[in-house]
């Protein structure tokens, strides 16, 4: 008998036994090699390079503090039959809250409403034998916090990340970095790239520091980041991130594929040659027609907006949004995108209805 850790749950245990009997050692090695190969442990760029068609990936939110990971499994279980190549897990910054003390004074404290990104990535990797990609953000983290998180991820064998600046704190009108933190995603990319060379923050105190091997993703905006002065300026910052070490680009959501096609063309003309992955989200409620453009600086195509406005309730609006995303996905697949990346964000059944039609 040989005890093998498969990385998959089996009768409530990630282990099972292989009865090798009188098999020669070469046969045992072959069996173990097959099990090892079954485990997902590839970079996103490797997934894309080895693919024979369009890949699938998902993005999820960590549960609110106080909830357990069971809510994540319940969310993903219906979607895993389509065999995603990886799952993104968002990271959420600390937020300042003000609480009134018994003496009437105001106390400011910091909380993180959705902790657990690193733990969730490790749990999903084991539970589903799937690669995971945590978001690493600037907001709410010092450079040392970031390095510690990257070291933890490296220990866990998680070598894909998405490096983002992150949003401004809700209590602040503009993005303000943490003390000794990064102001721009470009600087975050540079820190990860340095760690990939074995360069640590306290490098003078570290001898023979091991080089990590992270595959670095960055955000792209087909309709321009809302803080950018122009599309050309936004693209130049994107190129700087790629030149600094980014290996792939994940886009903000969009509903007009032509925006994405134009974005890819502009990137290629500028010399940005890394894979560009479209991020996709369904419209599921009528009020999103006014909310999403304001929050994410995206345009809702007139045909989609008209169709949503003609519905009588959100259930019908979701049906329209689902069909739009199906057709959008098919067109992107025909265009030759390497991956279709879906922001599930509390709508696993809607995403399942879409993915079923594509994969």
N, C-alpha and C positions, 0 to 999 in steps of 0.2 A: 504494500500500500504506500502511496505517495500523497501527502497533503499538499494541495495546491491552492494558492490564493488567486482566484480568477478575476477579482475586481467586480464581480456580479453577485447580487444576492441569490442564494440558493437555499431554499428551506430556512429562511431567516439567518443564513450565514454566508459570508463571502467565500467559504471554502468548500471543496468537495474532494473526494478520494478517487484516484485512478488505480484500479487493480491491475498492476503490471504483470503479475504472475511470473512466468519464466521468460518474459519478453527480453530480448537483448537490449542493452543500454541504448543503442542507436534508436530503437523504437520508442523508448521512453523519452529520449531527447526530442524526437519528432512530435510526440504527443504534447510535450510541454511547450515546444515551439509554436504549435498550432494555437494553444491556449494564449500564449503571449501575443501572437499576432492578432487574436480576436479582440484584444484590449485596445482601446483607442488611445493613442499617445502620439499625435501628429500635430505639427504646426498647421495653421490655416493655409499658409502658402503651399505646404505639402499636400494638403487635401485638394487644393485647386489644381496643382500640377498633376496629381494622379487621377483626377476625375475624368470620366468618359462622357459626362453630360453636366447639366446644371445641378449644383448641390443645394441642399436645404439647411437652414439654420434658424434658431429661435432666439428671442430675447425675453427675459423674465425680470420681474422685480423681486427683491428679497421681501419676505413678509414683514409686517409691522412688528415692532418690538413687543414681545409677549406672546407671539404666535410661534408654532413649531414648524419644522420643515415638512410635516405632513401636508400642509397646504400647497407646498411646491410640488410634491409628488402627485397630489390630486390634480393639480393644474397641468402637469406635463404628461401624466399617464396616457391620456387620450391622443397625444400628439407623437408619442415615441414610435408608434408603429410605422411611421414614414421615414424612420432612420435618419435623423438630422446628423450632419457632420460635427456640429458643435452647438453649444448653448451659451449665449451671453448672459451674464448676471450683472445688473447695474450696481453702482456704488453710490451711496447717498451721503452727502456732507453733513457735518454737524450744523445745527441751527441754534441760534440764541433764543431763549425764551425768558420772559420776565414774570416772576412770581411774587405775589404780595405776601410779605411776612406778617406774623401776628402783631408785630409792633407798628404795622402800617408802612414800613419801608419796602422798597422794591429790590428784589434780588435777581440778578442776571445769571443764568446758567446755560450750559450747552448740552444739548441732547442729540443723539443720532436716532431718528425714528425708524430707520430700516438698516440695522447693522447686519453683519453676517455674510457679506459677499464672499470672502475667502473660504469660510466654512461651507457655504452652500456649494461653491465650485468643487471643493474636495468631495463633498457628499454625493453630488450628481455624478461626478467622474466614477465613483465607486458603485453607486446604485444602478446607474444605467450603462456603465462602460462607454461613456461618451466624452469627447473633449469638451472642456469648458473654457470660457473666456471672460475673466472679470474686467469690469471697467476700473481703471485707475484714474482718479481725478485730482485736480489741484486744490479745489475748494475744500477747506476744512482740514487740510493735511500739510504738515511741514515736510521738508525734504527728508528728514530723518524718519518720519512716519511712513513716507513713501518707500524708502529703502527697506524698512523693516517689513512692510507688506510684500515687497518683491522678494525678499529673502524667504519669507514664509511660503510664497507661491512656488519658488524654486525648490524648496524642500519637499513640497507636495507633488512635484512633477507637473505643475501647471505652467506651460511655457507659451501660452497665448494671452495677450492683453490688449485692451483698447484704451489708449491714452487720451484723456480728455481734460479740458480745462474745467468743465462743469459750470453749473449755473451760479449766479450771484446768490448770496443768502437772501431769504425772503424779507429780512429786516433791512436790507441794504439795497440802494438803488443801482449800484454798480458793483462789478466783481472786485472784491478786496481779498488778496491772498492772506494766508496765515502768516504769522511771523516766521521768517526763514522758510517760506513756502514759495511755490511757483506761481507767477502771474499768468503765464501763457503755457498752452499745451506744448509748444515748441520746446520750452525748457524742460518739461517733463519727459518728452521724447529723448532729449539729450541725456538726461539722467539715466534712463533705461538703457540707452545705447552705450553709455559709459560702463554700466554694470555688466553689459554683455562683453566688455573688454576687460573686465576684472578691476575696474576703477570704482572704488567706493568713496563715500563722502569723507571718511576719515582715512584716506588712503595712506597717509604717512604712518599710521599706527597699524596698518594691515600689511603683512608680508605674504606674498604668494596668494593673494585673494583669488578665489575661484571665479572664473568668468561665467556668467549666466548665459542663457541662450533663448531669450524671449523673442517671439514673433510679435512685432509691434504694429498695432492698427491705430489709425487716426480717423477723425470725423471729416466728412466732406459735405458740402452744402450746395446741391443743385440749384437752389434758388437764393444763394448767398446768405452767409451768416448775418443775423440782424444787426450786429455791431460793425460790420464791414462798411467801408466807405464806397466800395465799388466791387463788382464781380472780379475784375482784374486784380484788385488788391487782395481779395479773399483767396484767389487762386495762387497768388504769389506766396502767401503764408502757407498754403497747403504744400506747395512745392518745397518750401523751406523745411517743413516737417519730414517730407519724404527724403530730402537730401540729408537730413540729420539722422535718418535711420529707420523711418517708418516703412513697413513691408506691405501694407495694404490699406485701403480706404473703405470705410463704412459710411454710407450716406445717411443724412437726415431723411425722414419720410418725405414723400412727394406723391402727388396724385395725377400728375401729367407726365407721361413717359417722355415726351419731347424735351422736357426740362432736363431729364437725366441724360438723354442722348446728346444734347448740346453740351452738358457738363463734361461728359466723357471725352467728347471731341476737343473741347477747350483744354482739358487736362493733357491729352496726348500731344496737342500742338505745343504745349508748354514744356514738354519733356517729362511729364509724369507718367511713368510706364508700369507702375505697380497695379495689381488687381483692384478694381473698383466694384464694390458690392452694394447693390441697391437695398436700402432699408424700407420696408413696406408695412403699412398699417391700414386696417379697414376703417371706414367711416361707419359708426354704429348708432349714432344718435343725431337728431336734427340740430341740436344746439352746437355740435362740433363744427358746423358750417361757419359760425362766427368765432368760436373759441380757438380752433387750431390755427387759423391764419394769424391771429394776434400773438399767440404763444410761440409758434414755431416758424413764423415768417414763410408760410407755404400758401400757395394759391390753389383754390378749389376750382377745377374746370367747370365752366358754365353748364355743360350737359349733366355733370354729376350733381351740381348744386340744384339745378332745376328738377331733376328726378327725385332728389331727397326732399325738396320743398313740397312736392306733390303728394308725398306720403302722408298718411293720417296719424301715424304713431311711430315710436322708435323701433318697434318690431319690424314694420315695413321698411323703415329707413335702413335698418341693418341688412335686410335682404338686398336692397339696392346697393349698399356699400360692399357687400360680399361679392355680388356679381361683377361690380366694377373692378374689385381687386383680382378676381379670377381672370378677367380679360387683360388687365394690366400685367399680371404675372405671365400669362401666355405670350404677350407681346415682348416682354423683357427676355423671356426664355428664347424666343425666336431671334432676338437681337444678339444673343450669345453671352449673356451675363454669366459669370462663373458661379454665382450663388444667388438664391432668393432668400433674403433674411427678413423674417417676420417678427414684428414687435407684438408679442402676444398680449401683454398688459391687461390681464384679467378677462380676456376673451378667447379662451382655448377652443371652445366649440366653433366659433366663427372662423378661427384660423384653420381648424380641422376641415371645415367645409370647403375652404379655399384650397388647402394643400391636397386634399383628396382629388381635386380636379386636375392638379398639375403633376403630382408624383404618384 
